[in-house]
Amino acid sequence: MANNDLGIRFSNNIYATRQDVMTQMKIPIVDNIWKQICDYRNYFHIILSLKHIDGNSYSVCLTPIISQKINELERKLMRAMINYSNLNKANKIEFSKACYHDILSSIAKKYNSSGDESIIDKIIDKDYDSVQPKDTILCNYLTTLEYIGNNYIQEINEDFFGTMYSILLGTSDLTEFYRNNEIDNSYNKVVINKVYIGLPVNAIEPSMNTLINFVKNSTCSLFVKACSAYYYIYYIRPFEYYSEEMGCLLFKEILKLNDVEEVAPLFNFEKIFNNREENEKMIIESQKTHDLTYFINLMLNKFNAYLDEFLNKLVLEKKKQIIDENYASDEEETTSKSSEQKSQVKESSSSSVAPTNSNTTQQVNAYNVPINYTQNIAITNLSEGLTEDQAQKFETHLKEKYPDLSQSQAYFYARHCTLGMKYTIAQFKKALNCAYETARTSMDGLVSLGFYRKENLKNKFIYIPVKRN
């Protein structure tokens, strides 16, 4: 075991480069020490199907500590997915907007965009009037994130890359998308042990095919697969523009397809754009040694810390949801008690009239009967009053029975269908967080389908549920 002490020291809590070992040991020649380290790492090496342009396969070294950290991170990913799925619709929208804001801020910082706080908020709200041409990338990137979040059957193939790239470019007329121009960078000027940040054009398509097969067939852990795929995009630089963004989108799509689901686009993996020097140092080291552990370990440490922040924000959002729900419940209870008290006062006043001897007993018994407040639902075969869980089931039932209903119409009607109540466009707008015109069109659509009756009251329209079988 003593012979492996140096291997453990430089391969677990840190995954040291040869230069790191020289620096820490304070000696210029570390051949024997480095051999011990490599011998230790060989026990944990896993060969990947990704290949360097020189034909060698990449590998990853999953030492006990690194494996433990990966497992912990993947548990956090699952916890993030579960906690996000437990938010209600309104809080999901609020939380996702905050996440999109952070992501677009990272993109804006990379491109030195004019995307200040107000511009980013307007982009998220789809208000493009104040958006300058150089901020178009922010609009397009948001669209790709929403696409990933909403598309649950996407397979990672050339069509996926084509769709993402066309959205980023803002065009639907995309005949080809791989790079046709060679990249000139200083790393390629050496003859031996070349380092590539961008492969030659003729190597792009075969390398991308290798990447697609790796994503489909590799059995390595989720985070290793996602990070390796991002690295490979960075290494190939297959696109004329936005290769790093495409790598991030691929990272998120891999997470989404492997049970992280709708929360995957909300992770601000784009923050790594702001650490280019540190990132490329590990990317180059991984390329020289064909060992992706250098890059993966860097991402592991960064993303682990970020996930802690993300989970804390989810907890705060859940607390906010509980407070809002309790406040709404208190308001309903207060309203119900007020109605009950008014009814009791009214009945008490009636009973104060001196009764005749013949009906005194009947009136006293009637006075003692508790007064109940109920809501009659417009659909006659439903029970009176709907909990949120019942409303969600009713919403699903509406969509299945009435395919002409939009998701927003079904959502609103399932929670606003009490006979005798009057609803407004403003309520729809607030409930669905949409534009006024969208709300008006949706409410009128519900009228045309027979769910509401539309009337004019004091210069505004009200919508009254119609009784249905």
C-alpha positions, 0 to 999 in steps of 0.5 A: 500500500505504501507504494501507492501513497503518491498515487492516492495523494495525486489522484483522488482529492486532486487529479494532478498533472505532471507539472503539478507534481513537479511543483508540489514535490519541488523537484525538476525530475519526477519520472519515478514518482510519475510512474507510481502515479500512473501505475495507481491510475491504471487500476481505475482507467476506463476506455471510452469510444471517443477517439483523438485524431491520432487514433488513440482512444480517450479514457477516464480514471474513476478513482474512489474519491472521484467516483464518490463525488460523481455519485453525490453529484448525480444524486443532487441532479435527481433531487433537483429534478424531484424538487422542481417537479413538486413546484406548482405551475406558477412557481415553476414559471417564476423559478425558470425565469430566474434561472434563464436570467442567470444563464442569459447573463452568462452568455451576455458576459461572454459576448460583451453584449448590451444585455443588462438586467432590464433587457434580459428581463424583456427578452424572457418576457418576449418583449423584443422592442428594445432588443438590439441586433447584437443581443439576438444571440440571447433571444435565440439561446433562450429559444433553444433552452425552451425547445430542450425543456419542452421536447420530450422525445428528442433523440441526439443525432444530426437532426438535433444538432441541425435544429439547435444550430438553426435556432441559434443562427435565427434561420430555418433555411439551413442546408449544411451546418458543419464548419467549412473553414479551417481554424488557425490557432497557435496550438497547431503550429507545433509538429509533434504532439499537436494540440487541436482546438478545432479539428481539420475540416475533413475530420469533422463529420467522422468525429461527430459520428463517433460522438453521436454513437458514444452518446447513444451507446456508452454505459459510463455514468451520466455526468461523465457522458455529458462532460465528455460530450461537451469536451468533444464538441469543444475539441472538434469545433464542428460549427462555424459559430457557437460551438461552445453553446452547442456543447452546452446544449448537448450537455443539457440534452444528455441530462434531460434524456437520462431522467433529469427531465425538464429541469435540465435546461435551467442549470447555468452550465454556461458559467464555465464560459467565464473561465476560459483560461482555466477550462482550456488548460484542462482541455489541453491537458486531457488532449495531450494525455488522452485522459478526460479526467483532468477536464471532468474533475474540473467540471465536477468541482465547479458543477457540484458547488453550483448545484448546491446553490441551485438546490438552495434556490429550489428550497426557497421557491418551495417555501414561497409556494407554501407561504402563498398557498397558506395565505390563499387558504387563510383568505378563503377561510376568512371569507367562508367564516364571514359568509357563515357569520352573516347567515347566522346573524340573519337567521338569528334576527328572523328567529327573534320574532315571537313564534307561535306555540304550534311551530316553536319546536320546528323553528328551534330545530331549524336554527340548530342546523349548521349552515354549509357553504358549497360550490356547484361545479359546471360539470354535473358529474363532478363533486362539489368543490375541487382541490388542486389535485382534483383540478389537475385531474380535471384539467387532464380529463378536459384535454382528453375529452375536448382536444380543441382546448389549449393547455392554458384554457384547460388549466384555467377552466379546471379552476374557474368553473363554479356556477354562479361565479363571474370571471374576467379576462384579467383573471385569465391573464394573471393565472396564466401569466400571459399577454392580455390579447392572449387571455381575451382570445382564450376566454372567447374561445371557451365561450365558442366551445360552450364552457362560458356565457359572455356578458357585458357588465359596466363596460367590461366583459364577464364570463359565466360558467354554463352548466354541462353534462 
